[in-house]
Amino acid sequence: QVQLVESGGGVVQPGGSLRLSCVASGFTFYASTPNWYRQAPGKEREWVASVNNINYVTYPDSVKGRFTNSRDNARNTVYLQMNDLKPEDTAVYYCNVVLRGNTNYWGQGTQVTVSP
């Protein structure tokens, strides 16, 4: 059973930081490429970060330079360190992985709110 469990969200002021965690189970984590997505109310789901099996990390321009994606295979965990947070970063953040058969798996999401 594939499971992805996010944590670490919260409410922060602009310029603040949060670290999200995604604990994975039920698949060969070290060989996978987990992703982070986010979705704000009224907006489409947006890709945030990916880290592949050899630690190649990619980001969209909207978060590049502020967010850092990493993985710890010993803990089956992927992290998203978010610095210099902005109000437009407010969203529910989801961990995602695509496994055999192009099947998408999603975590339950964790809320990030950036507000004065």
C-alpha positions in Angstrom: 0.0 0.0 0.0 1.5 3.3 -1.2 1.4 6.0 1.5 2.7 9.5 1.4 2.3 11.6 4.6 3.1 15.3 4.6 3.7 17.4 7.7 5.3 20.7 8.6 2.8 23.2 7.4 1.7 26.2 9.4 1.2 29.9 9.5 4.2 32.2 9.0 4.8 35.8 8.3 6.2 36.9 4.9 9.9 36.2 4.9 9.6 33.3 7.3 10.6 29.7 6.7 9.0 26.3 7.0 10.3 22.8 6.4 7.8 20.3 5.0 8.3 16.5 5.3 6.9 13.7 3.3 7.3 10.2 4.7 6.8 7.5 2.1 6.0 3.8 2.4 4.8 0.9 0.3 7.2 1.3 -2.6 10.9 1.4 -3.5 11.5 4.9 -2.3 15.2 5.2 -3.2 14.5 4.5 -6.8 11.6 6.9 -7.1 11.3 10.6 -8.1 9.0 12.3 -5.5 7.4 15.6 -6.4 5.9 18.5 -4.5 2.8 20.2 -5.7 0.7 23.0 -4.3 -2.8 24.2 -4.8 -4.3 27.5 -3.7 -8.0 28.2 -3.6 -9.3 29.0 -7.0 -6.1 28.1 -8.7 -4.8 25.1 -10.6 -2.4 22.7 -9.0 1.1 23.9 -9.4 4.3 21.8 -9.5 6.8 23.0 -6.9 9.8 20.6 -6.9 11.2 17.2 -7.8 14.2 15.2 -6.7 15.2 12.1 -8.6 17.0 9.0 -7.5 20.4 10.5 -8.0 19.5 13.8 -6.2 18.9 15.8 -9.3 16.6 18.6 -8.1 14.4 20.8 -10.2 12.1 23.7 -9.5 9.9 26.1 -11.3 11.0 29.8 -11.5 8.4 30.8 -8.9 10.3 29.1 -6.1 13.8 28.7 -7.4 16.3 30.2 -5.0 13.9 30.1 -2.1 12.9 26.5 -1.8 15.3 23.5 -1.4 14.2 20.0 -2.1 16.1 17.0 -0.6 15.7 13.4 0.3 16.8 11.0 3.0 16.5 7.5 1.6 17.4 6.0 5.0 14.2 7.6 6.4 12.1 7.2 3.3 11.5 11.0 3.5 11.6 13.9 1.1 12.0 17.4 2.5 11.0 20.8 1.2 12.8 23.7 2.9 10.9 26.9 2.2 12.7 30.2 2.9 11.6 33.8 2.2 8.0 32.8 2.1 5.6 35.1 0.3 1.8 35.4 0.5 1.6 33.9 -2.9 3.1 30.7 -1.5 -0.1 30.1 0.5 -1.5 26.8 -0.6 -2.0 23.2 0.4 1.2 21.4 -0.4 1.1 17.8 -1.6 3.7 15.1 -1.9 3.4 13.1 -5.1 5.0 10.1 -6.8 4.3 8.4 -10.1 4.8 4.7 -10.0 4.4 1.7 -12.3 1.7 2.3 -15.0 2.0 6.1 -14.7 -0.2 5.9 -11.6 -0.1 9.1 -9.5 -0.1 8.8 -5.7 -0.8 11.7 -3.4 -0.5 12.6 0.2 -3.2 14.2 2.2 -1.6 17.6 2.0 -0.4 20.1 4.5 -1.6 23.8 4.7 0.9 26.6 4.4 -0.3 30.1 5.1 1.8 33.1 4.7 0.2 36.2 6.1 1.1 39.3 8.1 
